[in-house]
Amino acid sequence: MSDVFNALSSQTRRQILSLLKSRDMTAGEIADELSVGKSTLSGHFNVLKATDLVVTERQGTTINYSLNTSVVEDLLAAVVGLLSSQEEKETKGENDPAI
């Protein structure tokens, strides 16, 4: 899970994921949207693919990138679980007369 958070630490990678929320895109389309070179994006795509946040599909010579929603859903579920556990601890502490 820490590798996913590391991948999300980059503003550029978060922008890529935000673009992919609405539709699948090619590297060229993403580069145009972000005004970033394709070579710069290559490193970001490698990180996003390594964490399974992004999946690719080749169509001839074109590679389409898409958001892997199942990984994002798993991440959100883990964060909600952590927050719920913390809230339970805090609520328990407020109701515990020994504290």
N, C-alpha and C positions, 0 to 999 in steps of 0.2 A: 504494500500500500504506500510505503514511503516513496517508491519510485514514481507513483502516480502524482503524489503531491509535488515532488521535484519537477515533474513535467509541467505541472500547472503553475510553477513559480515564475515562468517566463511570460511576460505580457504578450509577446508575439505568438506564443503557442496558445494562450487563452484567446487571442483574436482569431486565430485559425479555427479553433473549436467553435467559436461564436459564429463564424461564417458558415461552418459546416452544419450548424443547427438547422438552417433553412433548406439546404440542398447539397447534393454532392458537387464537388468542384475539382477542376484540374489544378495542377501546380501553377500554371500560367494565369488562370483566373484569380487564384488566391494572391499571387505576386502582384497582379494589377490592382486588386482591391487594397492591399496593404502597402503598396509602393515599395516593395522589397524585391531584391533579386532572387531568381530561382536557386542560385547556389546557396544563398543564405537560408532559404526555406528548406533545403535538403537536410541540413542538420536538425532542424526543428521537426521535420517529418520523421526522421530516424528515431528521435526520442518519443514522439507520439505513437509511432508504430510499435516500438519496443514495449510500451506500456499498454498496448492494445486500445488506446483511446481513439485511434484512427485506423481504419481498414482501407485497403486499396483494391481496386478492380481494374484490370488491364483490358482495354478494348482496342485491339490493334496496337498502334504506337502510343495511344493515349492512356494515361493512368488517372483514374478518378479516385478521389479521396472522399471518404465519408466518415461521419461520427459513429463510433461504436457505442450505441446508447446503453447496451447492457453493462458495460464497464462503468459508465457514468452513473447508472442506476445503482450499481453495487457500491460505488463510492459514496453516493448520497445516503444510502441505507446505513453504511458504516458510520458516517458522520452523525446521522440522526440517532443511531444507537449509542454513540459516545455521549451525545448531548443528553439523551434520556437518562443514561446511567448517572451522569453528573447531577442532573436535576433531582433524581431520586435520592442521591446522597445528601444534597442540600436540604431537601424536604425532610428527610429522616433526621438530619441534624437539628432542624428547627423544632421538631416535635419531641426530641429526646431531652427529658428534664435533666439528665446527667451532664449535659453539655453546658 
